[in-house]
Amino acid sequence: MLLLNSINLKSIISYKASNTEEIVSFKEIPKLIEKMVKSYSKSYTDHNFSFRILLPRSKDSERINSQTKKLGLQIQNEFLLAIRKLKLKPNIRELRYIHDEDHFGWLLVDPSIYETL
């Protein structure tokens, strides 16, 4: 996980990603992966991939936060596997952060975009 010391959190939260999806359960992952791979393959040669995923967050429930961590790991694994199946090289920077009171944010961007944040 990347620490956000050198990057302004407000600029990350307000960044207009090409796609933003909110995920709350494992059954939503296949459709999410399909959207992510489609977006990644379209923007691969232009180096303009950006995708934000909002995941559940709770200040009061460690169970929800633990479930969210598992969701994130499954999304990451399935996305990388799908990219590799298409013979594309994964070239993505990620920023994990607290988006708001109810969501963790996960911003995936091309490294060239990351440099502008």
C-alpha positions as CSV (number, residue, x, y, z in Angstrom):
1,M,0.0,0.0,0.0
2,L,1.3,3.4,-0.9
3,L,1.4,6.1,1.8
4,L,0.1,9.4,0.8
5,N,2.7,11.6,2.4
6,S,3.7,13.4,-0.8
7,I,0.3,13.5,-2.5
8,N,-2.6,15.7,-1.5
9,L,-5.5,13.6,-0.4
10,K,-8.0,16.1,-1.6
11,S,-6.6,15.9,-5.1
12,I,-7.0,12.1,-5.0
13,I,-10.6,12.3,-3.8
14,S,-11.5,14.9,-6.3
15,Y,-9.7,13.3,-9.2
16,K,-12.1,12.5,-12.0
17,A,-11.3,8.9,-12.8
18,S,-12.6,7.5,-16.2
19,N,-14.7,5.0,-14.2
20,T,-15.9,4.8,-10.6
21,E,-17.6,1.7,-9.3
22,E,-18.9,0.9,-5.8
23,I,-18.5,-2.7,-4.7
24,V,-20.2,-4.2,-1.6
25,S,-20.1,-8.0,-2.3
26,F,-18.1,-10.7,-3.9
27,K,-20.9,-11.4,-6.5
28,E,-20.3,-8.0,-8.0
29,I,-16.6,-8.7,-8.8
30,P,-16.9,-10.5,-12.2
31,K,-18.8,-7.6,-13.7
32,L,-16.4,-5.1,-12.1
33,I,-13.4,-7.0,-13.6
34,E,-15.0,-7.0,-17.0
35,K,-15.4,-3.2,-16.8
36,M,-11.9,-2.7,-15.5
37,V,-10.3,-4.9,-18.2
38,K,-12.3,-3.3,-21.0
39,S,-11.2,0.2,-19.7
40,Y,-7.6,-0.9,-19.3
41,S,-7.3,-2.5,-22.8
42,K,-8.9,0.6,-24.4
43,S,-6.5,3.0,-22.7
44,Y,-3.4,0.8,-22.7
45,T,-1.7,2.4,-25.7
46,D,-2.7,5.9,-24.7
47,H,-1.5,5.5,-21.1
48,N,-4.6,7.2,-19.7
49,F,-6.1,4.4,-17.6
50,S,-7.9,5.6,-14.4
51,F,-10.4,3.6,-12.4
52,R,-11.7,4.3,-8.9
53,I,-13.2,1.5,-6.7
54,L,-15.2,2.4,-3.6
55,L,-15.3,-0.3,-1.0
56,P,-17.3,-0.5,2.3
57,R,-15.8,1.1,5.4
58,S,-17.0,1.1,9.0
59,K,-15.6,2.9,12.0
60,D,-17.5,0.5,14.2
61,S,-17.1,-2.9,12.6
62,E,-13.8,-4.7,12.1
63,R,-15.7,-7.5,10.4
64,I,-16.8,-5.2,7.6
65,N,-13.3,-3.8,7.2
66,S,-11.9,-7.3,7.2
67,Q,-14.4,-8.3,4.5
68,T,-13.4,-5.2,2.5
69,K,-9.7,-6.2,2.6
70,K,-10.7,-9.7,1.2
71,L,-12.8,-8.0,-1.5
72,G,-9.8,-5.9,-2.5
73,L,-7.5,-8.8,-2.7
74,Q,-9.8,-10.8,-4.9
75,I,-10.4,-7.8,-7.2
76,Q,-6.6,-7.3,-7.5
77,N,-5.9,-11.0,-8.2
78,E,-8.7,-11.4,-10.8
79,F,-7.8,-8.1,-12.5
80,L,-4.2,-9.0,-12.9
81,L,-5.0,-12.5,-14.1
82,A,-7.5,-11.0,-16.7
83,I,-4.9,-8.5,-17.9
84,R,-2.3,-11.2,-18.3
85,K,-4.7,-13.5,-20.2
86,L,-4.9,-10.7,-22.8
87,K,-1.1,-10.6,-23.0
88,L,-1.1,-7.0,-21.7
89,K,1.6,-5.8,-19.3
90,P,0.2,-4.5,-16.0
91,N,1.5,-1.0,-15.7
92,I,-0.6,0.5,-12.9
93,R,0.0,2.7,-9.9
94,E,-2.5,2.3,-7.0
95,L,-3.6,4.6,-4.2
96,R,-5.6,3.3,-1.4
97,Y,-7.1,5.8,0.9
98,I,-10.1,6.7,3.0
99,H,-12.6,8.2,0.6
100,D,-15.3,9.3,3.0
101,E,-16.9,8.1,6.2
102,D,-18.5,5.0,4.6
103,H,-15.9,4.1,1.9
104,F,-12.4,3.2,1.3
105,G,-11.2,4.4,-2.0
106,W,-8.8,2.6,-4.4
107,L,-7.6,4.7,-7.3
108,L,-5.8,2.7,-10.1
109,V,-4.0,4.9,-12.6
110,D,-1.4,4.8,-15.3
111,P,2.0,5.8,-14.0
112,S,2.0,8.9,-16.2
113,I,-1.2,10.1,-14.5
114,Y,0.1,9.3,-11.1
115,E,3.0,11.7,-11.7
116,T,0.5,14.6,-12.2
117,L,-1.4,14.0,-8.9
